[in-house]
Structures are given as C-alpha cells and as structure tokens.
Amino acid sequence: MKLGDYVDDKNYFYIMHLSYGSGTDEDRREYWEFGRDSNLIGLDRLGVEMDWNDKTEDEKKAFFFEDRTWHRQFEMFCNQMTKGDLVIVMAGLDSILGIGRVSRTDYYYCPKFKGDRIFFDHVRNMRWIKVWDYDDKNRPKLAEPLMIFSDTLRRITDKSEFWGILTNTEI
C-alpha cells in the first residue's frame, strides 16, 4: 500500500516535521510517544503563549512581520486544518512516524503540556491510522529526503514538489 492510498478527494494533506528546537533525541522520542499515545499533534513557538485565536488582528499582524513562517504555520494549524484532514508526522527529512486524520474541527491551547514539558501547548486531536515507534528501523522511508522542508508544518497539494515523493512511499 502507498501513502497516496490514504489521500482523499481533497487532493491535499499536511506533513509535520518532528522537530523540538534544541531538544535531544530522547526529547523527540518522549514527545512523539506522548502525542501518539494521547492521539495528539502539536505546535508551539515563543511569542505565542496564548490561544492563537485570542490574539488580536494587530498582534497577529505584528507577529507576521516578525516571523512570517511561523505566522503561516499557526494559521494553518489553528484555522485551516479541519476534521478529517490527513497528517503525516515525519521523523527528520526521510521517514514517517505516523499517519492520521484530524478528529476534531477545532484546535485548543493547553499551556499545562508545555509547562510540564510533556508536549506542545497548541494541540489538535488525531485518529491515528498507522504509527511506528520512534526507534523502529523498519518505519517507512521516502525514496528521497525532503531536503528543503525546514518548516514544522506544511500543506502538500497535488501541485507540490513533494507530492510524488510522499504519495508514492510504500507504507
């Protein structure tokens, strides 16, 4: 079976990069295991220590001018993703940790997770289709690494340079 078999008629899906700033490999493993076991994906960033949608338009505009990439990612995560959207969680640039669908329309802010250093503070609920252990050497590998994927979150459409690489990956 190929990853493309999970893509529905929307002709898009999301990829999330498993990157935890300057965290260690052990941090990444623990965060992945918490997200997988709790049916969550998450995002956080300095400067966004509140519900994204509670920010005023002026605050969002200021954040946009400060960091356009993160502004775009928060808009995708909090306002564009919706129930049923397919999300692929990547480990690095060339392997897959999980495939799932967003299971609620809304996202929520949970500062306790970040305060307790167990997960991100902006989260979405997931229904996992397939997951692999962080240390699983047999998890799916892409035919070629996504060398210019440096964001945490990206929407992939059938026009994307990554579409063929991802949809043709054997699961």
C-alpha positions as CSV (number, residue, x, y, z in Angstrom):
1,M,0.0,0.0,0.0
2,K,1.2,3.5,-0.8
3,L,0.8,6.7,1.2
4,G,-1.2,8.1,-1.7
5,D,-3.9,5.5,-1.0
6,Y,-4.8,7.5,2.2
7,V,-5.3,10.8,0.3
8,D,-8.9,11.5,-0.3
9,D,-10.6,13.8,-2.8
10,K,-9.3,16.9,-1.1
11,N,-6.0,16.5,-3.0
12,Y,-4.0,17.8,-0.1
13,F,-2.6,16.7,3.2
14,Y,-0.2,18.1,5.8
15,I,3.2,17.0,6.9
16,M,4.6,17.8,10.3
17,H,8.3,17.7,11.0
18,L,9.2,16.1,14.3
19,S,11.5,18.9,15.5
20,Y,11.7,20.1,19.0
21,G,14.1,23.0,18.8
22,S,17.3,22.2,20.5
23,G,15.9,19.1,22.2
24,T,17.7,15.8,22.3
25,D,16.8,12.6,20.5
26,E,15.4,11.4,23.8
27,D,13.2,14.5,24.0
28,R,11.9,13.8,20.5
29,R,11.2,10.2,21.4
30,E,9.2,11.2,24.5
31,Y,7.2,13.9,22.7
32,W,6.4,11.5,19.9
33,E,5.3,8.8,22.3
34,F,3.1,11.2,24.2
35,G,1.5,12.6,21.0
36,R,1.0,9.1,19.6
37,D,-0.4,7.6,22.8
38,S,-2.6,10.7,23.5
39,N,-3.8,11.0,19.9
40,L,-2.4,14.5,19.6
41,I,-0.2,16.6,17.3
42,G,1.1,19.9,18.5
43,L,2.8,23.1,17.7
44,D,4.4,25.9,19.8
45,R,6.6,28.9,19.5
46,L,8.0,31.7,21.6
47,G,5.7,34.7,21.2
48,V,2.5,32.6,21.0
49,E,1.9,31.8,24.7
50,M,-1.8,32.1,24.4
51,D,-4.6,30.8,22.3
52,W,-3.7,31.9,18.7
53,N,-7.3,32.9,18.0
54,D,-7.4,35.1,21.2
55,K,-4.7,37.3,19.6
56,T,-6.0,40.5,18.2
57,E,-5.5,41.1,14.5
58,D,-2.9,43.7,15.4
59,E,-1.0,41.2,17.4
60,K,-1.2,38.7,14.6
61,K,0.0,41.3,12.1
62,A,2.9,42.2,14.3
63,F,3.8,38.5,14.6
64,F,3.5,38.2,10.8
65,F,6.1,40.9,10.3
66,E,8.4,39.4,13.0
67,D,8.2,35.8,11.7
68,R,6.1,35.1,8.5
69,T,6.9,31.4,8.5
70,W,5.5,30.8,12.0
71,H,2.6,33.1,11.4
72,R,1.7,30.9,8.3
73,Q,2.1,27.7,10.3
74,F,-0.1,28.9,13.2
75,E,-2.8,30.0,10.7
76,M,-2.6,26.5,9.0
77,F,-2.6,24.6,12.3
78,C,-5.3,26.6,14.1
79,N,-7.6,27.8,11.3
80,Q,-7.1,25.8,8.1
81,M,-6.7,22.3,9.3
82,T,-10.1,20.7,10.0
83,K,-11.7,17.4,10.9
84,G,-10.8,14.6,8.5
85,D,-7.6,16.2,7.2
86,L,-4.7,13.8,6.7
87,V,-1.5,14.5,8.6
88,I,1.9,12.7,8.1
89,V,4.3,13.1,11.0
90,M,7.9,12.9,9.8
91,A,11.0,12.0,11.7
92,G,13.7,14.1,10.1
93,L,13.5,14.5,6.4
94,D,13.1,11.0,5.2
95,S,11.0,8.7,7.4
96,I,7.4,8.6,8.7
97,L,6.4,8.1,12.3
98,G,2.6,8.4,11.9
99,I,-0.3,8.8,9.6
100,G,-3.6,10.1,11.0
101,R,-6.6,12.2,10.5
102,V,-7.6,15.3,12.5
103,S,-10.5,14.1,14.6
104,R,-12.0,17.5,15.7
105,T,-12.7,20.6,13.8
106,D,-11.2,22.9,16.4
107,Y,-7.7,23.2,17.9
108,Y,-7.1,24.1,21.5
109,Y,-4.5,25.7,23.7
110,C,-3.2,23.7,26.6
111,P,-0.3,25.6,28.4
112,K,-0.1,22.8,31.0
113,F,1.6,20.5,28.5
114,K,4.4,22.9,27.8
115,G,4.7,24.0,31.4
116,D,5.1,20.3,32.4
117,R,7.4,19.8,29.4
118,I,5.4,16.9,28.2
119,F,4.2,18.3,24.9
120,F,3.3,21.3,22.9
121,D,0.8,23.9,24.1
122,H,-1.2,24.2,20.8
123,V,-2.8,20.8,20.0
124,R,-5.1,19.0,17.8
125,N,-6.8,15.7,18.3
126,M,-5.9,12.8,16.0
127,R,-7.2,9.4,15.0
128,W,-4.1,7.5,14.1
129,I,-4.3,5.2,11.0
130,K,-0.7,3.9,11.3
131,V,2.0,4.6,13.8
132,W,5.6,3.4,14.3
133,D,7.9,3.5,17.3
134,Y,10.5,6.2,17.3
135,D,13.3,3.7,17.2
136,D,11.7,1.4,14.7
137,K,14.3,0.9,11.9
138,N,11.5,-0.5,9.6
139,R,9.3,2.6,9.6
140,P,8.6,3.9,6.1
141,K,11.4,5.7,4.3
142,L,10.9,8.1,1.5
143,A,12.6,7.4,-1.8
144,E,14.5,10.7,-1.4
145,P,14.7,13.1,1.5
146,L,12.7,16.3,1.5
147,M,15.9,18.4,1.6
148,I,14.2,21.8,1.6
149,F,11.5,21.0,4.1
150,S,12.6,23.1,7.1
151,D,9.2,24.2,8.4
152,T,7.4,22.4,11.2
153,L,4.2,22.2,9.2
154,R,3.5,22.3,5.5
155,R,0.4,21.7,3.4
156,I,1.1,19.5,0.5
157,T,-1.1,19.7,-2.6
158,D,-1.1,17.8,-5.8
159,K,0.9,20.7,-7.3
160,S,3.7,20.5,-4.6
161,E,7.2,19.3,-5.4
162,F,6.8,16.8,-2.6
163,W,3.5,15.3,-3.7
164,G,5.0,12.4,-5.8
165,I,7.8,11.6,-3.3
166,L,5.3,11.3,-0.5
167,T,2.3,9.7,-2.2
168,N,4.5,7.0,-3.8
169,T,6.0,6.0,-0.5
170,E,5.3,2.4,0.4
171,I,3.6,2.0,3.8
